[in-house]
Amino acid sequence: MALFGLVYWRTGGSTLENAKLIFFTVIPVFLIGPIAGVYVDRWDRRRTMYACDLLRAVLILIIPLILPFIKNLMPVYLLIFIVFALSRFFVPAKLSIIPEIVETSDLLLANSLINITGMIATIMGFGVSGLLVEWLGAESGFYLDALSFLVSASLIFLITEKHAASMDLRKMGREIVEVIKKSVIQEIKDGALYFINNKDIRAVSGIIFILSSAAGAVYVVMIVFIQKALHSATKDLGLLVMFIGIGLFLGSLIYGRFGSRVSRYRIIFVSLILNGIILLVFVTVLYHYPHFWSAAILSLAMGFIVSPILIASNNIIQNVSANNMLGKVFSSIEMVIHLGFLLFMLIAGILAEKSSESLILIAVGSIVILTGIINLICYRKINWLDN
């Protein structure tokens, strides 16, 4: 929010500057992601996480300090590029460390709790940070952001491993020699082959690609659709995002409590079908009866239904992946997510120039439903092993 506020106050809300900002936040996924996955599997994951947070705190702190001395925002964008490059190490390390600090039987609950805290942060981020930045200014927002990274680093530092590592010097020596002998390029190739050859990882990545593609297509079109339907520029959009966040929070809470009783794959496919249906209902209701509270209730339901997909997908990957491959696998998943989102955001944006927003949203919802039904039928036929 501080970044968007800075762009608005410095440039008057330039679309081009906002596009540059988004570009510098996304491009590290493709440039740094594959390399980051290799090193996440080589390094101690806890140290990687708090080191990333400390570095990000310093870089964010630099931004308000240099603002009085720069005429354009390019130095800020370069700092943001580095910050998001560090995030490419942090995210796979965070997802990979979970099996190291909890028992296998608690993985589903642990992933749910992580999802819950993420949703709380999302709700507070959209609901509170916007007001704080508006009230205190973008510079103060950067100071608060740097402080949040410092707090995060301190909490991560206190994490203890599930099992204390034994000091086997011979084993450590052999591992160090193997790491040195194997090049980063070779490890990237090994990670790609592992990703491709694992049936469950392929299945989950395909599901995530479909979901992120649908999210990208919906994202760029839904904004205009809601603005036109509710005759509001930003107020209703922000509130509806909060309702989606509340739905994600409640869905994560309930799925974390009862999700172990249901097949992971089945819950993913059923959730896809239900999300497609809710999207169709959302478009139809808002088109004919444009009232905020009907949109809010459906947004909450959408968030509630999508949360099991995210949790179950992470849980499957953690269960089927070797520990020394988790960083590379989650880095690859991040690339899949961003590729699907950006590609179909662009396609939907182009199509929206020639077609109505409601028609595109109905098409996306129908494709999601069809995908869920086909996969559910295939799942029953080949009886995939549940994780």
C-alpha positions in Angstrom: 0.0 0.0 0.0 2.9 2.4 0.7 4.3 1.7 -2.7 1.0 2.4 -4.5 0.6 5.5 -2.3 4.1 6.7 -3.2 3.4 6.2 -7.0 0.1 8.1 -6.6 1.6 11.1 -4.7 4.8 11.3 -6.8 3.2 10.8 -10.3 -0.5 11.6 -9.9 -1.5 7.9 -10.2 0.4 7.1 -13.4 -0.7 3.8 -15.0 2.7 3.3 -16.5 4.4 3.8 -13.1 2.1 1.3 -11.5 2.8 -1.2 -14.3 6.6 -0.7 -13.7 6.0 -1.4 -10.0 4.1 -4.6 -10.7 6.8 -5.7 -13.2 9.6 -5.3 -10.7 7.7 -7.3 -8.1 6.9 -10.2 -10.4 10.0 -10.6 -12.6 12.2 -12.1 -9.7 9.9 -15.1 -9.7 11.2 -16.1 -13.1 14.8 -14.8 -12.9 15.6 -15.8 -9.3 13.1 -18.5 -8.4 14.9 -21.5 -10.0 18.2 -20.6 -8.4 16.6 -19.8 -5.0 15.0 -23.2 -4.9 18.5 -24.8 -5.2 20.0 -22.8 -2.4 16.9 -23.2 -0.1 17.6 -27.0 -0.2 21.3 -26.4 0.5 21.0 -23.9 3.3 19.5 -24.1 6.8 15.9 -23.0 6.1 15.3 -21.2 9.4 18.4 -19.2 9.0 17.4 -18.4 5.4 14.1 -17.1 6.5 15.3 -14.7 9.2 18.2 -13.6 7.1 15.8 -12.7 4.3 13.6 -10.8 6.7 16.5 -8.8 8.2 17.8 -7.9 4.7 14.3 -6.9 3.6 13.9 -4.7 6.6 17.1 -2.9 5.8 16.2 -2.4 2.1 12.7 -1.2 2.9 14.1 1.2 5.5 16.4 2.7 2.8 13.4 3.7 0.6 12.1 6.6 2.7 15.7 7.7 3.5 16.5 8.2 -0.2 13.2 9.7 -1.4 14.2 13.4 -0.7 17.3 12.9 -2.9 15.9 11.2 -6.0 13.9 12.7 -8.9 12.4 9.6 -10.4 11.3 6.2 -8.8 13.8 3.9 -10.6 16.1 3.5 -7.5 13.0 2.6 -5.5 12.0 0.0 -8.2 15.5 -1.5 -8.0 15.3 -1.9 -4.3 11.8 -3.4 -4.6 13.3 -5.9 -7.2 15.9 -7.0 -4.6 13.2 -7.2 -1.9 11.1 -9.5 -4.0 14.2 -11.4 -5.1 14.8 -12.2 -1.4 11.1 -13.2 -1.1 11.8 -15.9 -3.7 14.2 -17.5 -1.1 11.8 -16.9 1.8 8.6 -18.4 0.4 9.9 -21.9 -0.5 11.9 -21.9 2.7 8.8 -21.2 4.7 6.8 -23.9 3.0 9.7 -26.4 3.1 10.5 -26.0 6.8 7.0 -27.1 8.0 7.7 -30.8 7.8 10.9 -30.2 9.8 9.1 -28.6 12.7 5.9 -30.6 13.0 5.0 -34.2 12.9 3.6 -35.7 9.7 0.2 -36.2 11.3 0.0 -32.5 12.1 1.0 -31.2 8.6 -2.6 -30.5 7.5 -3.3 -28.5 10.7 0.0 -26.6 10.4 -0.7 -25.6 6.8 -4.2 -24.5 7.8 -2.7 -22.3 10.6 -0.3 -20.8 8.2 -3.1 -20.1 5.8 -5.2 -18.6 8.6 -2.4 -16.2 9.7 -1.9 -15.2 6.0 -5.6 -14.4 5.7 -5.5 -12.3 8.9 -2.6 -10.4 7.4 -4.5 -10.0 4.1 -7.5 -8.6 5.9 -5.5 -6.3 8.1 -3.3 -5.3 5.1 -6.2 -4.2 3.0 -8.3 -2.8 5.8 -5.8 -1.1 8.0 -2.7 -0.3 6.0 -4.7 1.7 3.4 -6.0 3.9 6.2 -2.5 4.2 7.8 -0.8 5.2 4.6 -3.5 7.6 3.8 -3.3 9.1 7.2 0.5 9.0 7.9 1.9 9.1 4.4 3.9 6.6 2.3 7.2 7.3 4.1 5.7 6.2 7.4 4.2 3.2 5.7 7.8 2.0 4.7 9.0 2.5 8.3 6.1 0.3 9.6 6.8 -2.3 6.9 10.5 -2.5 7.9 9.4 -2.9 11.5 7.2 -5.8 10.6 10.1 -7.6 8.9 12.2 -7.1 12.0 9.4 -8.6 14.2 9.1 -11.5 11.8 12.8 -12.2 11.8 12.8 -12.2 15.6 9.9 -14.7 15.8 11.5 -17.0 13.2 14.8 -17.0 15.1 12.9 -18.6 18.0 11.7 -21.5 15.9 13.0 -24.9 17.1 13.3 -28.0 14.9 11.2 -31.1 15.4 14.3 -33.2 16.0 17.6 -31.9 17.2 20.3 -32.4 14.5 23.0 -34.8 15.5 26.6 -33.6 15.1 27.8 -36.3 12.7 31.0 -34.7 11.3 31.7 -37.4 8.8 28.1 -37.2 7.4 28.3 -33.4 7.3 31.7 -33.6 5.5 30.3 -35.9 2.8 27.3 -33.6 2.3 29.5 -30.5 1.9 31.6 -32.3 -0.7 28.5 -33.4 -2.6 27.1 -29.9 -2.6 30.4 -28.5 -3.9 30.7 -31.2 -6.6 27.2 -30.6 -7.9 26.7 -27.4 -9.8 23.7 -25.1 -9.4 22.8 -25.7 -13.1 22.8 -29.5 -12.4 20.6 -29.1 -9.4 18.1 -26.9 -11.4 18.0 -29.7 -13.9 17.5 -32.3 -11.2 14.7 -30.3 -9.7 13.0 -29.9 -13.0 13.2 -33.7 -13.7 11.9 -34.4 -10.2 9.0 -32.0 -10.7 8.1 -33.6 -14.1 8.5 -37.2 -13.1 6.5 -37.1 -9.9 2.8 -37.9 -10.7 1.4 -36.1 -7.7 3.4 -33.0 -8.1 2.4 -32.8 -11.8 -1.3 -33.2 -10.8 -1.1 -30.5 -8.1 0.8 -28.1 -10.3 -1.8 -28.5 -13.0 -4.6 -27.7 -10.6 -2.7 -24.7 -9.3 -2.0 -23.5 -12.8 -5.8 -23.7 -13.6 -6.7 -21.9 -10.4 -4.1 -19.1 -10.8 -5.1 -18.7 -14.5 -8.7 -18.3 -13.5 -7.7 -15.9 -10.8 -5.7 -13.8 -13.3 -8.6 -13.8 -15.8 -11.1 -12.9 -13.1 -8.8 -10.3 -11.5 -8.4 -7.9 -14.4 -12.1 -8.2 -15.5 -13.8 -8.4 -12.1 -12.5 -5.0 -11.0 -14.3 -3.2 -13.9 -17.4 -5.4 -13.5 -17.8 -4.5 -9.8 -17.0 -0.8 -10.5 -19.8 -0.7 -13.1 -22.3 -2.7 -11.1 -21.9 -1.0 -7.8 -20.9 2.5 -9.2 -17.9 2.7 -6.9 -14.2 3.2 -7.8 -12.3 1.6 -4.9 -14.4 1.5 -1.7 -16.5 -1.5 -2.5 -13.6 -3.3 -4.1 -11.5 -3.0 -1.0 -14.4 -4.2 1.2 -15.1 -7.2 -1.0 -11.4 -8.2 -0.9 -11.8 -8.2 2.9 -14.8 -10.4 2.7 -12.9 -12.9 0.5 -10.1 -12.8 3.2 -12.6 -13.5 5.9 -13.9 -16.4 3.9 -10.4 -17.8 3.4 -9.8 -17.5 7.2 -13.0 -19.4 8.1 -12.4 -22.0 5.4 -8.9 -22.6 6.6 -10.1 -22.9 10.2 -12.7 -25.5 9.4 -10.7 -27.4 6.9 -7.8 -27.6 9.3 -10.1 -29.1 11.9 -12.0 -31.6 9.8 -10.1 -31.9 6.5 -8.1 -35.0 7.4 -11.3 -37.0 7.1 -11.7 -36.3 3.4 -9.5 -37.2 0.4 -7.2 -34.3 -0.5 -7.8 -34.7 -4.2 -11.5 -35.1 -3.8 -11.8 -31.9 -1.7 -9.7 -30.0 -4.3 -11.9 -31.0 -7.3 -15.2 -30.5 -5.4 -13.9 -27.0 -4.3 -13.1 -26.2 -8.0 -16.7 -27.1 -9.0 -18.2 -25.1 -6.2 -16.0 -22.1 -6.9 -17.0 -22.1 -10.5 -20.7 -22.2 -9.5 -20.2 -19.4 -7.0 -18.5 -17.3 -9.7 -21.5 -17.8 -12.0 -24.0 -16.9 -9.3 -21.9 -13.8 -8.3 -22.0 -12.5 -11.9 -25.7 -13.3 -12.4 -26.8 -11.8 -9.1 -24.7 -8.7 -9.3 -25.7 -8.1 -13.0 -29.4 -8.2 -12.2 -29.4 -7.1 -8.5 -26.4 -4.9 -8.0 -26.4 -4.7 -4.2 -23.2 -4.6 -2.1 -24.3 -7.1 0.6 -25.2 -9.8 -2.0 -21.8 -9.4 -3.5 -20.2 -9.5 0.0 -21.9 -12.7 1.0 -20.9 -14.4 -2.3 -17.3 -13.1 -1.9 -17.1 -14.6 1.6 -18.4 -17.9 0.2 -15.8 -17.8 -2.6 -13.0 -17.3 -0.1 -14.4 -20.1 2.1 -14.5 -22.6 -0.7 -11.1 -21.8 -2.3 -9.1 -22.2 1.0 -9.1 -26.0 1.0 -7.5 -26.1 -2.5 -4.5 -24.1 -1.3 -4.1 -26.0 2.0 -4.6 -29.5 0.4 -2.2 -28.7 -2.5 0.6 -27.7 -0.1 0.0 -30.7 2.1 0.2 -33.1 -0.9 3.5 -31.6 -2.1 5.0 -31.8 1.4 4.0 -35.4 1.7 5.3 -36.7 -1.6 8.4 -34.6 -2.0 11.9 -35.5 -0.7 13.1 -33.1 1.9 16.1 -32.1 -0.2 13.8 -31.3 -3.1 11.1 -29.2 -1.3 12.8 -25.8 -2.0 13.1 -26.5 -5.7 9.6 -27.9 -6.0 8.0 -24.9 -4.2 10.0 -22.5 -6.3 8.7 -24.2 -9.4 5.2 -24.0 -8.1 5.6 -20.3 -7.6 6.6 -20.0 -11.2 3.5 -22.0 -12.3 1.3 -19.7 -10.2 2.7 -16.4 -11.6 2.9 -17.7 -15.2 -0.8 -18.7 -15.2 -1.9 -15.5 -13.4 0.0 -13.1 -15.7 -0.7 -15.0 -19.0 -4.5 -15.2 -18.5 -4.7 -11.7 -17.0 -3.2 -10.4 -20.3 -5.6 -12.7 -22.4 -8.7 -11.6 -20.4 -7.6 -8.0 -20.7 -7.4 -8.2 -24.4 -10.7 -10.1 -24.7 -12.4 -7.6 -22.4 -11.8 -4.9 -25.1 -14.0 -6.9 -27.5 -16.5 -8.6 -25.2 -18.5 -7.8 -22.0 -17.0 -8.4 -18.6 -19.9 -10.6 -17.5 -19.5 -12.9 -20.5 -15.8 -13.5 -19.8 -16.5 -14.2 -16.1 -19.2 -16.7 -17.0 -16.8 -18.4 -19.4 -14.1 -18.6 -16.7 -16.6 -20.0 -14.2 -17.8 -22.6 -16.7 -14.3 -23.8 -17.5 -13.5 -24.1 -13.7 -16.6 -26.2 -13.2 -15.8 -28.4 -16.2 -12.2 -28.9 -15.0 -13.4 -29.9 -11.6 -15.9 -32.4 -12.9 -13.5 -34.0 -15.4 -10.8 -34.4 -12.7 -13.2 -35.7 -10.2 -14.4 -38.4 -12.7 -10.8 -39.3 -13.5 -9.9 -39.4 -9.9 -12.6 -42.0 -9.2 -11.5 -44.1 -12.2 -7.8 -44.3 -11.6 -8.1 -44.2 -7.8 -5.2 -41.8 -7.1 -3.6 -42.5 -3.8 -4.6 -39.8 -1.3 -1.9 -38.0 0.7 
